Amino acid sequence: MNSLRNRVQLIGHLGHDPEIKTIDGGKKVARFTLATDDSYKNSEGQKIKETTWHNLIAWNGLADLSDKYLKKGSKVAVEGRIVYRTYEDKKGVTKNITEIILSDFMFLDPAKGNGKEVAEKQE
């Protein structure tokens, strides 16, 4: 139990192409969403499918790789840490955001090398 830490692993499909920005000091950041699906049977025996959307952030080298290889609909496995932040919108309402800061990811689309290409931590 010594290695317990803030870590999440997900497999899903990208909701949109990564949005790349260069910020102060030349750091690159990529933002995109990942959809994960789960299903269960309700009390009437009907299969219910639920989709959960996750906000992903990739920095520097991972941002470059995501820009180069990931597109809307790409299937990927991701690993990272969950962060929570708040901000105030233009109307003064406090908003809460949950994001996953990526430490690595793996391409799972057949066109991307059958999952053999892995992006290592590049922070």
C-alpha angles and dihedrals in degrees: 000000000000092000098056111130144141101298135144131184122194139172118204149111128284115252094206142355113286113269108223125203133173113218136185114324093019096284114154124218128188122199124193142140131246125204120211122188131212130175138195140163118256125218090277092054095251117143110242121198119202125191121201121196121214127195111227129196124193124186133208111320093018089049089054092049093047090049091050101043112018125083136166108295095021113146112228143164112223136189127193147114129284118241129184125206138168133211138174117245125218091274092053094253115143112236126196120214129192116199138172115225104209123230094176144343140195127218110234099179113108089229089061098061101285092281094304094118111083126184110218126210107291105173 
